[in-house]
Amino acid sequence: MVEEQLLAQTQDLTNANFPVEVVRDLTRFNALAPEWDRLVERWGTDRVFLSHNWFRTWWESFGADNELYVVTVRKGGELAAVAPMMRTRASIYGVRVNAIQAIYNPHTPRYDFIVADNQNKRLYDAIWKEVLETGRADAVVLAQIPETSRTITRMQELGRQAEWLTGQWLSHASPFIPLANGYDAFFGALKNGPKYNLTKRHARLRRKGPVDIEIVSSPVEINAALDDGFRIEAAAWKGQEGTAIISDPTVADFYIRLARREANLGRLRLAFLRFRGKRIAFNYLLRSGKKLYGMKIGYDPGYHMYSPGNMLLNLILQRACSEGIEEYDFLGIDDEWKFEWTSEKVEHRWLFLFRNRLSMRLLHYLKFSIIPAIKPGLKLIYP
């Protein structure tokens, strides 16, 4: 009843001033690319992961078992908001649920809605109204959204107004390195231990032969470079545990497609540490404006005693500062070793909305009451 009342109250206003379209067709989705990216360029924060290129590539590699459900909102004829979502049969603690979900999987380091003027509540209202009206979902799951975004708080408010059950999960943070003050300021602020190890191990390796950094960004050179990079990334524990890029053909397809397209856009950097001309460490980087993102890393375990991964990162940061980069984002989780480089981090949250019916009430109770009691370390934020 509450849902119907809310829909009736906003129907005329939304239709008149904020026309909404749900994009379910790949052809229509691809046609949105130019204005989508203009919106991202103006209002997006982490533009690489909100770009049309990112979602297109993700969908081509991972989207086969889902249905596009991309909500677009216009204002004055121009694209003003995009909610990149999909309809899926989600599994929540083994319970299969009809869900509207962020276009997300473990290879998505960051996600958000793209909303012109992030404070504009009416754009969020239009998105939520469309989900209520056409989503046919028992749950809405929004994943890996930066804590500073308004998307989580506004969508939770709207869910509560419609008497849906809500809850948040505090995900892993992603450390990042501020570089705006230059490399010397950054390196000077490092703790003595990491600083000493970087200097000592670099010197030890240099005594044995030439050490340098190689950056591959040309579209005509990336295929061979990716072969080497993926081989290096799989050489240590990732290959042994089956989590390396080349361990899964679908994952490899995604990173290859992404590299080719980002290279054409001038945003790809494949960085290698070379010893005597041999590539011994690898970092798959994307650049957006004055930010550099570390997508994937790896090193040859035969050179472990020299910390080649750290050595490569240090050389990347030197080069980045000389090119005006102001931030290096590790992405991924808050591994302890990353905090040897920085104390700064980006927090992420997930939002869960459950329709107020018996089965969903039980699932909500399981997720936000029973499971936290069994596993008190879970970072759940109670509704």
Backbone torsions as a table, in degrees:
resi	resn	phi	psi	omega
1	MET	NA	-44.8	-179.8
2	VAL	-62.0	-41.7	178.9
3	GLU	-58.3	-46.1	-178.1
4	GLU	-62.8	-39.3	179.1
5	GLN	-64.6	-42.9	179.4
6	LEU	-64.2	-41.2	178.6
7	LEU	-62.0	-43.9	-179.2
8	ALA	-63.7	-39.3	-178.2
9	GLN	-65.9	-31.9	-174.4
10	THR	-104.6	-6.4	-172.5
11	GLN	-56.7	-56.8	-174.9
12	ASP	-65.0	-43.9	-177.5
13	LEU	-62.2	-46.0	-177.5
14	THR	-67.3	-46.4	-178.3
15	ASN	-63.4	-36.3	-175.9
16	ALA	-74.9	-42.7	-170.6
17	ASN	-107.9	-22.0	-176.7
18	PHE	-135.2	75.1	179.4
19	PRO	-58.4	135.9	-175.2
20	VAL	-117.9	141.8	175.1
21	GLU	-134.0	137.6	171.2
22	VAL	-101.8	117.4	-178.8
23	VAL	-90.6	116.9	-179.4
24	ARG	-117.2	-9.1	-173.1
25	ASP	-108.2	133.8	-175.7
26	LEU	-64.2	-35.2	179.0
27	THR	-63.3	-45.8	178.0
28	ARG	-65.5	-39.6	177.9
29	PHE	-58.6	-47.0	-178.6
30	ASN	-67.7	-30.3	179.2
31	ALA	-66.7	-20.8	-179.1
32	LEU	-78.2	-9.0	-169.0
33	ALA	-50.7	-50.2	-175.7
34	PRO	-61.2	-48.6	-177.9
35	GLU	-75.7	-28.4	173.9
36	TRP	-58.2	-50.2	-176.4
37	ASP	-70.5	-28.9	173.9
38	ARG	-64.3	-40.0	178.3
39	LEU	-65.0	-43.4	178.6
40	VAL	-61.9	-44.0	-177.7
41	GLU	-61.0	-33.3	-177.7
42	ARG	-84.8	-36.6	-170.2
43	TRP	-122.3	-13.5	-176.4
44	GLY	-76.1	150.4	177.7
45	THR	-95.2	-64.8	176.1
46	ASP	-93.8	84.8	-165.5
47	ARG	-66.2	-33.2	-179.9
48	VAL	-56.4	-44.7	-172.5
49	PHE	-86.8	-2.7	174.3
50	LEU	-110.2	-4.9	-176.2
51	SER	-68.4	155.4	175.8
52	HIS	-61.4	-37.1	179.3
53	ASN	-57.8	-42.9	179.8
54	TRP	-61.8	-50.9	-176.2
55	PHE	-69.5	-35.9	176.7
56	ARG	-61.5	-47.1	-178.8
57	THR	-64.9	-43.1	178.2
58	TRP	-58.7	-46.2	-175.1
59	TRP	-65.6	-41.6	-179.6
60	GLU	-63.4	-31.6	-178.6
61	SER	-89.9	-39.0	-169.2
62	PHE	-118.6	-7.7	-167.3
63	GLY	-87.9	3.0	-169.1
64	ALA	-57.6	-35.5	-174.3
65	ASP	-92.0	8.4	-176.7
66	ASN	-125.3	174.1	179.1
67	GLU	-121.0	128.1	177.1
68	LEU	-55.7	137.5	173.7
69	TYR	-146.3	75.6	-176.5
70	VAL	-101.2	113.4	-178.1
71	VAL	-90.9	123.1	176.0
72	THR	-115.7	144.0	179.7
73	VAL	-127.8	134.7	179.4
74	ARG	-113.1	153.3	176.7
75	LYS	-139.0	119.2	-176.6
76	GLY	61.5	31.4	179.0
77	GLY	85.2	-12.8	-178.6
78	GLU	-100.0	147.6	176.9
79	LEU	-63.6	124.0	-175.6
80	ALA	-118.9	-18.6	179.0
81	ALA	-157.5	144.0	174.8
82	VAL	-135.2	129.1	173.8
83	ALA	-114.4	97.7	-175.8
84	PRO	-78.6	98.4	-175.5
85	MET	-130.1	176.3	179.0
86	MET	-147.1	151.4	171.7
87	ARG	-89.7	133.9	-176.3
88	THR	-152.8	163.1	170.4
89	ARG	-96.2	90.8	-176.7
90	ALA	-79.4	150.8	174.7
91	SER	-110.0	115.6	178.6
92	ILE	-117.5	107.0	-174.4
93	TYR	52.6	42.0	176.1
94	GLY	83.4	-4.2	179.1
95	VAL	-95.4	123.3	179.1
96	ARG	-81.5	128.3	-171.9
97	VAL	-132.9	137.1	170.0
98	ASN	-72.1	114.4	-171.1
99	ALA	-131.0	149.3	162.8
100	ILE	-99.5	125.0	-170.3
101	GLN	-135.8	150.5	171.5
102	ALA	-54.3	146.1	171.1
103	ILE	-72.4	96.2	-166.8
104	TYR	-154.1	147.2	163.1
105	ASN	-154.7	-175.7	-176.8
106	PRO	-61.2	-10.0	177.2
107	HIS	-95.5	12.4	176.5
108	THR	-105.5	102.6	-175.9
109	PRO	-75.5	-22.3	-176.6
110	ARG	-158.7	146.9	-174.9
111	TYR	-148.8	155.2	172.6
112	ASP	-171.2	166.5	164.4
113	PHE	-76.3	155.9	175.3
114	ILE	-108.5	109.6	-172.5
115	VAL	-128.6	122.1	177.4
116	ALA	-64.9	126.1	-173.7
117	ASP	57.5	89.4	-171.7
118	ASN	-56.7	-14.0	-179.6
119	GLN	-91.1	-0.6	-173.8
120	ASN	-78.1	96.9	-176.5
121	LYS	-61.7	-32.2	-173.8
122	ARG	-67.3	-27.8	176.7
123	LEU	-69.4	-41.9	174.8
124	TYR	-64.6	-39.0	178.0
125	ASP	-57.8	-42.9	-178.6
126	ALA	-65.3	-39.3	177.7
127	ILE	-63.3	-48.5	-177.1
128	TRP	-64.9	-40.9	178.3
129	LYS	-58.2	-41.7	-179.8
130	GLU	-65.8	-39.0	177.3
131	VAL	-62.1	-43.9	178.3
132	LEU	-62.6	-38.5	-171.3
133	GLU	-81.5	-38.4	-172.2
134	THR	-125.0	-6.4	-173.4
135	GLY	-71.2	-28.4	-179.0
136	ARG	49.3	46.3	-174.6
137	ALA	-119.0	147.8	172.2
138	ASP	-95.0	-13.6	179.8
139	ALA	-149.0	149.1	172.2
140	VAL	-123.9	128.0	-177.8
141	VAL	-125.8	118.3	177.3
142	LEU	-113.2	124.4	-166.5
143	ALA	-115.9	146.3	165.3
144	GLN	55.2	48.8	179.9
145	ILE	-97.9	130.8	178.2
146	PRO	-55.6	140.6	-174.8
147	GLU	-60.8	-26.4	-178.9
148	THR	-77.5	-11.7	-179.3
149	SER	-71.7	149.1	176.4
150	ARG	-82.1	-10.3	-172.8
151	THR	-59.1	-46.2	-177.6
152	ILE	-61.9	-51.5	-174.5
153	THR	-65.3	-41.1	-177.4
154	ARG	-70.5	-43.1	179.8
155	MET	-67.0	-33.6	176.0
156	GLN	-67.5	-40.6	176.5
157	GLU	-59.0	-45.4	-178.9
158	LEU	-66.3	-39.5	176.5
159	GLY	-60.6	-44.0	-179.9
160	ARG	-64.8	-39.3	178.8
161	GLN	-61.4	-31.5	178.2
162	ALA	-88.5	6.6	178.7
163	GLU	65.4	30.7	168.5
164	TRP	-82.8	156.3	176.9
165	LEU	-87.7	138.1	-173.4
166	THR	-129.1	158.7	174.4
167	GLY	-169.2	154.4	-179.6
168	GLN	-122.2	153.3	174.5
169	TRP	-125.7	127.6	176.2
170	LEU	-84.1	111.0	-176.6
171	SER	-82.3	-179.0	176.6
172	HIS	-64.2	143.4	174.6
173	ALA	-82.0	157.1	175.6
174	SER	-114.6	112.9	176.6
175	PRO	-65.8	150.5	174.6
176	PHE	-142.4	156.7	-176.8
177	ILE	-111.5	114.8	173.6
178	PRO	-71.4	135.1	-176.9
179	LEU	-128.4	9.8	-173.3
180	ALA	-62.1	-25.5	-178.4
181	ASN	-89.6	3.5	176.7
182	GLY	96.7	165.6	-174.7
183	TYR	-67.3	-42.2	-177.5
184	ASP	-60.3	-41.2	177.9
185	ALA	-65.1	-41.9	177.7
186	PHE	-61.7	-51.6	-175.5
187	PHE	-66.0	-36.8	179.3
188	GLY	-64.7	-25.3	-178.8
189	ALA	-86.6	-8.0	178.4
190	LEU	-65.5	151.9	174.4
191	LYS	-65.5	156.2	-174.1
192	ASN	-61.9	-37.3	-178.0
193	GLY	-61.9	-58.8	178.3
194	PRO	-59.3	-38.8	-179.7
195	LYS	-63.3	-43.8	179.9
196	TYR	-64.6	-44.0	-178.7
197	ASN	-63.5	-41.9	178.7
198	LEU	-59.8	-48.0	-176.7
199	THR	-66.9	-45.6	-176.0
200	LYS	-66.2	-47.1	-175.9
201	ARG	-69.9	-35.4	175.8
202	HIS	-62.0	-44.3	-179.8
203	ALA	-63.8	-40.8	180.0
204	ARG	-62.2	-43.4	-179.0
205	LEU	-69.8	-37.7	-179.7
206	ARG	-64.7	-29.9	177.8
207	ARG	-66.3	-21.9	-179.2
208	LYS	-91.4	-16.6	-179.8
209	GLY	165.2	172.3	-177.7
210	PRO	-63.3	138.3	177.4
211	VAL	-125.9	130.1	177.7
212	ASP	-151.7	172.1	177.7
213	ILE	-109.0	139.9	177.2
214	GLU	-122.3	132.0	177.4
215	ILE	-116.7	123.5	177.1
216	VAL	-109.6	123.3	179.6
217	SER	-136.7	-11.9	-178.2
218	SER	-72.6	132.6	178.8
219	PRO	-55.3	-29.2	-176.8
220	VAL	-80.1	-11.2	-176.7
221	GLU	-109.2	-7.0	-167.9
222	ILE	-76.9	-25.9	-177.4
223	ASN	-61.0	-49.8	178.6
224	ALA	-65.6	-38.4	179.5
225	ALA	-64.7	-40.0	177.8
226	LEU	-63.8	-39.6	177.0
227	ASP	-57.0	-46.2	178.8
228	ASP	-66.9	-43.7	-178.6
229	GLY	-62.1	-45.0	-179.9
230	PHE	-66.3	-35.7	177.1
231	ARG	-63.5	-43.7	179.1
232	ILE	-65.4	-42.3	-178.3
233	GLU	-62.6	-29.4	-178.2
234	ALA	-91.6	-3.5	-170.7
235	ALA	-71.1	-28.5	-177.0
236	ALA	-103.0	-137.2	-170.3
237	TRP	-66.1	-28.8	-178.9
238	LYS	-62.4	-41.6	177.4
239	GLY	-66.1	-40.0	-179.7
240	GLN	-65.7	-35.6	-177.9
241	GLU	-91.9	-1.9	177.9
242	GLY	77.1	20.1	-179.2
243	THR	-105.8	1.7	178.4
244	ALA	-68.9	159.3	-179.9
245	ILE	-55.4	-46.5	-175.4
246	ILE	-77.2	-0.9	176.5
247	SER	-74.4	-18.2	-177.5
248	ASP	-134.0	114.3	-178.0
249	PRO	-57.1	-33.8	179.3
250	THR	-66.7	-41.7	178.0
251	VAL	-65.8	-43.8	178.3
252	ALA	-60.3	-41.2	178.3
253	ASP	-58.8	-42.3	-179.6
254	PHE	-61.8	-50.2	-175.7
255	TYR	-70.1	-29.1	175.8
256	ILE	-71.1	-48.6	177.7
257	ARG	-57.3	-46.1	-177.7
258	LEU	-62.0	-43.9	-179.3
259	ALA	-60.9	-44.6	-178.3
260	ARG	-62.6	-44.0	-177.8
261	ARG	-71.6	-41.1	179.7
262	GLU	-68.9	-31.2	175.4
263	ALA	-64.2	-41.6	178.4
264	ASN	-64.3	-26.8	178.5
265	LEU	-90.1	-3.3	179.1
266	GLY	79.1	18.6	-175.3
267	ARG	-107.6	-6.0	-176.5
268	LEU	-89.1	138.0	171.1
269	ARG	-135.6	115.8	172.5
270	LEU	-101.9	109.9	-173.7
271	ALA	-103.1	135.8	178.1
272	PHE	-128.7	141.4	165.0
273	LEU	-92.2	127.8	-179.4
274	ARG	-114.8	137.0	174.0
275	PHE	-122.2	118.9	-174.9
276	ARG	53.2	35.5	178.5
277	GLY	84.6	-6.6	-179.5
278	LYS	-92.4	134.4	178.4
279	ARG	-77.3	120.4	-175.4
280	ILE	-122.4	-7.8	175.1
281	ALA	-149.4	155.4	-169.8
282	PHE	-143.1	141.6	173.9
283	ASN	-142.0	119.4	178.4
284	TYR	-89.8	110.0	-171.9
285	LEU	-116.4	147.6	169.3
286	LEU	-124.4	137.4	178.2
287	ARG	-111.3	136.0	174.4
288	SER	-137.8	110.1	-177.7
289	GLY	61.0	-121.5	-179.5
290	LYS	-102.7	20.8	178.1
291	LYS	-115.8	145.1	176.5
292	LEU	-124.2	128.7	-175.9
293	TYR	-113.1	129.2	177.5
294	GLY	-91.5	99.8	-175.1
295	MET	-77.3	-49.1	-177.3
296	LYS	-145.3	143.3	179.3
297	ILE	-134.3	159.9	176.1
298	GLY	-172.8	163.7	178.5
299	TYR	-150.7	160.2	177.5
300	ASP	-77.2	116.4	-176.2
301	PRO	-63.0	-16.5	176.8
302	GLY	-65.4	-15.8	179.7
303	TYR	-113.4	22.4	-173.9
304	HIS	-54.6	-38.7	-175.2
305	MET	-63.3	-15.9	-179.8
306	TYR	-99.8	2.3	-177.3
307	SER	50.2	58.3	-175.0
308	PRO	-62.5	-31.3	178.0
309	GLY	-64.4	-45.1	177.7
310	ASN	-67.1	-38.2	178.7
311	MET	-61.8	-43.3	178.3
312	LEU	-63.0	-45.1	-179.2
313	LEU	-60.1	-40.9	179.6
314	ASN	-61.7	-41.2	178.3
315	LEU	-68.9	-35.6	175.8
316	ILE	-61.4	-42.6	-178.2
317	LEU	-67.7	-38.2	175.5
318	GLN	-59.1	-48.8	-178.5
319	ARG	-65.0	-41.3	-178.8
320	ALA	-60.2	-43.9	-179.8
321	CYS	-63.9	-36.6	179.0
322	SER	-68.2	-19.9	-179.7
323	GLU	-100.2	7.0	177.2
324	GLY	85.3	11.2	175.1
325	ILE	-67.5	137.2	-177.3
326	GLU	-111.8	-4.9	-179.4
327	GLU	-157.9	135.4	171.1
328	TYR	-113.0	121.7	-177.3
329	ASP	-106.3	120.0	179.5
330	PHE	-67.6	-28.2	-171.8
331	LEU	59.6	-169.6	177.1
332	GLY	63.0	-152.9	-173.4
333	ILE	-97.9	172.2	-175.5
334	ASP	-86.8	62.6	176.4
335	ASP	-58.7	145.8	-176.3
336	GLU	-59.4	-39.0	-175.9
337	TRP	-63.1	-26.3	-179.5
338	LYS	-66.9	-28.7	-178.0
339	PHE	-80.5	1.0	167.0
340	GLU	-75.3	-17.8	-178.5
341	TRP	-99.8	-24.8	-172.7
342	THR	-162.2	160.1	171.3
343	SER	-111.3	-2.5	-177.8
344	GLU	-84.4	148.0	-179.8
345	LYS	-156.5	155.2	174.0
346	VAL	-104.1	122.5	176.6
347	GLU	-86.4	147.5	178.5
348	HIS	-126.8	149.1	177.0
349	ARG	-129.1	153.2	170.3
350	TRP	-113.5	145.0	175.5
351	LEU	-118.0	132.4	176.0
352	PHE	-117.7	126.7	175.6
353	LEU	-120.6	126.9	-179.4
354	PHE	-119.2	130.8	175.7
355	ARG	-60.3	142.4	-173.5
356	ASN	-82.3	77.0	173.4
357	ARG	-136.8	165.8	-167.7
358	LEU	-54.5	-51.6	-175.6
359	SER	-62.2	-37.2	-179.3
360	MET	-76.6	-31.0	174.9
361	ARG	-64.0	-39.6	178.3
362	LEU	-66.1	-41.5	179.7
363	LEU	-66.6	-41.3	176.8
364	HIS	-61.5	-42.6	179.3
365	TYR	-63.9	-39.7	177.3
366	LEU	-61.9	-47.0	-174.0
367	LYS	-71.9	-39.4	-171.8
368	PHE	-108.4	1.5	176.2
369	SER	-129.4	-54.7	-175.8
370	ILE	-70.7	-53.1	-176.8
371	ILE	-60.9	-44.0	177.3
372	PRO	-61.9	-31.2	178.0
373	ALA	-69.0	-33.8	179.2
374	ILE	-79.0	-39.1	-179.0
375	LYS	-122.1	80.6	-173.7
376	PRO	-64.7	-12.2	179.1
377	GLY	-79.4	-9.3	-179.4
378	LEU	-63.7	139.0	-177.4
379	LYS	-89.1	65.4	179.4
380	LEU	-94.3	143.8	177.1
381	ILE	-113.2	117.6	-169.0
382	TYR	-74.5	146.4	-177.2
383	PRO	-68.9	NA	NA
